[in-house]
Amino acid sequence: MDKNISPAKSGTMFGVLFGVIMVLEFVIMYVIGMKSLVNSSAGVIVNIANYLVLPLLFIYLGCNHYKKDINNGFISFSESLKTGVSITVLAALIYAIFNVIFNYIFPDFINEMLEITRDGMLAKNPEMTAKELEVGLGMVKKFMNPLIVFPVTIAMYAFIGLVYSLIVGAIVKNDKP
């Protein structure tokens, strides 16, 4: 057993891989065309992958890696939590940094997303007044600010990591006798 590797450090590889996958998904969606994908089944699939499937998968892989390869077949509940939260926070950090850089490189992206949002709001509620539309778009624009996106993304994925780590930890837990 290698006492030098903490559960959080053991998940680094999985966190980086998860973050890179989220960045690649974003880039592919941007290159293909966000307007055609945002309200389509492809957009739904990407969201399900980023918020459900991939976090569970990488947390499970990270906990299993720590259990089998580092800790001689043992992992406590707290070690599972440390591993899972570190994986999702690292992935969120990579994605949030990319998002901030992307918005500075392509400043028109926020305007494109606001246009897509406006079209979606009008499609769902055609009788929406101009004032209601302006208020709604103002809120969306505030939440697209990189200074808001960065901490919210990290906090959201930390919470997701905590919840999913509780689930995975209950499954893979094997305390030392």
N, C-alpha and C positions, 0 to 999 in steps of 0.2 A: 504494500500500500504506500502510495506517495503522498505524504502529509503536506507537501509544498503546494499542491494544486487545490485551490478552494473550489467549492461547487460553482461559484460565480465565474471564475476563470475558466473552468472546464467547458462552459457554454459559449465562450467567445466565438469559436468557429461557427457554431450554429446561428448565433446572433448576427454575425457578419453576413453569412449566407442568406439568411432571411431578409436582412436589409437590402442586400444587392438584388435579390429577387423582386422585392417591392419596387426598387428603383427601375429595374428592367421592365416590369409591367407598366409603370408610368410612362417610360420612354416609348415603349411599343404603342401604347394607347395614343400618345401624343403624335407619333409619326403616322399612324393609321388615320387618325382624325378623331378628336374628342367629340365633336358634334354628333357623329354617327354612332359613337359607342356609349355615351353617357347614359342615355335612357334605354339602352338595349339590353338584351340578355347577356352580352359580353361584359358590360359594365357591372351587372349583377354578379356574374361569375367571379370577376376580379375582386369585388367587395367581399363576397363569401370566402374567397381564398385568403384575402389579407386579414380578415377579422375572425375567421373561424378555423379553416382548414390548416393554413400554414402555421399559425401560432401553436395550435395543438400538436401538429406534426413535429415542429422543431423543439418544442418543450419536451415532448416525449423522447425524441432522439437525444437531446442534451442530457436529460435525466438518466436515460438508459446508458449513455456513454459514460457518465460519471459513475453509475452503479457498477457496470461490468468491467470497464477498462481502467478505472482509477481507484475505486474503493472496494475491490475484491467482492463484488456482488451485494454490497450493502449501500442503502441510501435511506436517510431519515426523511421525515416529512419536511423539516426545516431546510434540509439540503436541497430537496426538490423545489421548494419555494425560491430559494436563492438562485438556483440554476435557471428556473423558468422566468423569473422576473428579470434576471440579468440578460437573458436571451432577447426578450421582447424590448427591453429598454435600449439595448445596443442596436437592435434593428430599427427602432423608432428614431434613435439618434442619427443613424446613417440616412434614413429616409428624410428626416426633418432638415438636416444639413443640405441634402440634395435639393429639397424643395425650395429652401431659401435661395440657394445659388441659382437654381433654375429660374426663379421669379426675377432675379436681378439680371440674368442673361437675356431672358425673354419677358420683358415687362408687359407685352401685349397679352400674355397668357391669362392674366387676371381679368382683363376686359373680355376676352373670349369666353371665359367661364361665366362671367356675369351675364353675357348675352345668352348663353345656353340656359342659365338659371332663369332669366327673364322670360325666355320662350317657354320654358317648362311651367313657370308660374302662371302665365297667361293661358297655356293649354289646359291646365287643371282648373282654372277659375277665370273664364273669359269675361265675367262681369267685374273683375277687379278694377278698382279706381286707380288713377294715376298716383294718387297719394299713397295708397296701400302698397302699390308696386314699388314706389320709391323707398318707402320705409323698409320693406322686405329686402330689397337689393342693398340698401344701406347696411343692414345687419349682416348680410352675406359678405359684403365688401370688408366690413370690420373683421370678420373671422377669416378672411383670406390674407390679412396682413401677416407678413412673415414673423413679426414679433409676437403675434398671437398663435400662429400655426405651430411654431417651434415648441413652446412649452405644452400646448394642448395635445399635440401629437405624442410627446413623450409621456405625459400623464395618462392619456388614454391607453396607450400600449402597456404602460406599467400596470394599470388596473386590469386590462385584459390578461396580461401575464400572471397576475396574482390569482385571478379566478381560474384560469386554465391550469396553473401550477397546483392549485388545490385539488383539482380533478385528477391530474396526472400523478401527483404525489400520492393520492389515495390508492391509485392503481399500482404504481411501481415500488411503493415503500417496502423496504426490507431492513428492519433495524438489526443492529448487531446483537447477538444473544448476550 
